[in-house]
């Protein structure tokens, strides 16, 4: 395991544990086995772990199996094709494979499994391709574990201190956290993730002026995905891809 990978794991685990402790400190707190399950669950909301009751989870399990299967198939295909594609293509395709397998596959499997076990958790990634605005993507469809964390821990003090600019400030805070998880492990390209989320703070604020909710669905989705994908090299920058993504699929020179 490389030094960059070790740094990445240590940083993510440290941030994860710190956030869990902060949420549990505020309460309410699950107990016993439910507390153990909560500590392993990526989400931050403790309420699904306070009282168990049966819930349907089969649809999410099915989606999760499809997403994980696509991710595994993509991994096999990419490892086979990597020498013919070049490092740049392998790096970006590797990011796509990882997001598919983990964010759209394993996350749904975990959510569905916990619901079947009696914990009424929500999906962590709710059909992000259906997003019709950046506001919808970031607040209701993508990484709801971080959305929960922001609403529970970050937004209340930010609203007290900064008022109406609390939400843009939360985007910048997300940028700082992504710097810790992306730039710090490879010790390079500082400022890229912060610039990505700073740009999205501006674009998300502009959406209300643009009245994007009145746009045709296809045009609104085109806007959303152009805004997400076009500046993506700022977030998953070259040093990160070269150090931590490409080597997973290709060991060539």
N, C-alpha and C positions, 0 to 999 in steps of 0.2 A: 504494500500500500504506500502511495507517495505521500510526501509531506503535505502537499496541498489537500489531498483527500482526508488526511488526519485532521488538519486544521478545520476543514469543512464540517466534519462529524462533530468535533469538539464544540465549535461555535453553535451549530444548530441545536445540539443537545443542551448546551448551557442556556441558550435563549428559551428553548422549550420548557425546561425545568423552571426557570425563573418566572415565565408567564403562568405556568400551572400553579406555582406557589402563590403568586399574586392573586390569582382568581380564587383559589381556595381560602386565602386569608380574608377576602371580602365576604365569602359565604354566599349562599348556603353550601354545606359540604356533604357529599355522600359518605357513607361509612362502609366498613367491612369489604366484602368482595366487590361491591359497586365502586368503591373508591379506587381499588386496583384497576378495574376496567376503565374508569375515567382517566386515570393517569396514562394509560396506553392509548386512549382515544385522541386523535389529533385535534378534535374540537375543543372549545373552551367552556361552553355553557354546561354548568353542572346539573341543571334541572332534569335532563333525561335520566340521570343516575340516582335520583332521590327516591323514586318509587318505580318498581318494575311492573309492567303489564304487557300482555301479548300484542304484537303489532305485525302487520304484513310486511314482509321484506323480500318476497320472491322476485318482484319486478327489478329491484335494485341488484339483487344477486345475478339475475340474468344479464343485465346491462354490464355489470362488473366483469362477468366471465367473458363477454364479448370484447370489452375494452382491454382486458388483460391478455386475452388470446391474440388480439391484433398487435398488442405491444410485443408479445413473445415472438410472434411470426415476423414482425418488423425487425426485431433484434437479430433473429437467425438470418433473415434476408440481408440485412445491412452488414453483418459480419462476413457474409459470403461475398457481397458485392463491393465491400470497402476498398480493396486494392484497385478497383477499376473506376472509382468515383473521385478520389482525391480527398485530402484532409478537410477542405472547406465544406464540401458537400456532406461528408460523413459527420462533421461536427453539428451541422444544422439538422440533418436527418436524425442524428442521435438524440438531440433535444426533443424532436417531435415524437420519437419512439418512447422516450422516458416519460414525457407528459401523458401520452396515450396509456401506457401501461400502469403508471402510478396514479395520476390524477383522475383519469377517466375509467380506469379498470379496478385497481386495488381499492381505491377510495369507496367505490360503490359496493364492492364485495364486503368491505368492512362495515359500511353503514347497513347494508341488508342483513348481514349476519348478526349485528347487535340488535337490530329491530326484532329479528326472529328470537333473540334471547331475552326480549322484554324491555330493551332500552330504546325509547322512542327518539332516537337521534335523527337529525336531518342529513340529507345528502350534502357532501362537502363541495361538490361541483355539480350544479344543477343545469344540465343542458346548455353549456356556454355558447354553443353555436347559434342558439336562438336569440341571443342578445340583440336588442334594437337600439342600444345606446351604450356609451361607456359607463354611465351611471348605473344602468341595469347590470352590466357585466360585473363591475367591481362591487356592487352592493348586494346583489341577489343571486349571482350565478357562479362566480369564481372564488375559490378558496374561502368558503364561509367560516372556516376556523379562524382565519385572520379577521374576517368581518366581525365575528363574535368578540374577539379580543379587542378590536378597536372600539366597538360600542360599549364594552364593559369597562375597559381600563383607560383607553386613550382619549376618547371623545369627551367624557365629562370634564376632566381638567382643561382640555384644550378649549372647550366652549366657555368655561369660566374665564380663562386667560385671554382668549383671542376672539371670542364672539363669532361673527359670521365667517371668519376665515379659518374656522376650526377644521372643516373638511379638507381644504387644500393643505393645511398643516399636517393632517393625518396622512395624506398622500406622500408628503415629504418625509414623514417618519417611516413610512413603508419603504421609501427609497433608502433611508439610512440602514434599516434592517437588511435590505437586500444587498447593500454594500458589504455588510458584515458577512453575509452568506455567500456572496459571489466574488467580490473584489478582494476582500481580505485573505481568503484561503490561497489565492494565486498571487497576492501582493502586486497587483497591477490594475491599470485602467480604472483608478478611483474616479468617481464622479459620474460614470456611465449609468449605473442603476438609479442614482439620485436624479440625474437629468431625465431619465425615462419617466419616473413617477412625477417629477415636477411638470413635465410636459402634459401628462395626463391630468394633473390637477388643473392646469389651464384649460385643457380641452373639455373636461367634464363640467367645469364652471361655464364654459361657453355654450354648452348644449342647451341650457335653458333659454339663452338669447336666440339661438338658432331655431328654437322650437322643434327640435328633432322628433318629438312625440307626434308631430303632425305629418312627418315625411312618409312617403310610401315605404312599406316594410322592406322591400329589396334595397332601396336607397339608404335607409337607416342602418341596415345590417352591413352594407358596403362601407359606409362611413365608420362604423364601429370596428370592423376588422382591418380596414386600412390603418386606422389610428393605433390599433393594437400591434399589428405586424410590421408596419413600415419602420418604426423606430426600434424594433426588437434588438438589433445589434448593439444598442446602447445598454440593454439589460444583460443579455447573454453574449458578452463581448468576446473577442477572439482569444485573449489569454485564458478565460474561463473554459471556453470550448476546447482549446488545445490541451489544457492541463487535466481537465476532469471529465470531458465528454468523449472526445475522439479516441482516447486510449481504451475506452470500454469496448470499442467496436473494431479498432484497427491498431495493430502494433507496427505497421510498416513505417518506413522513413519518409 
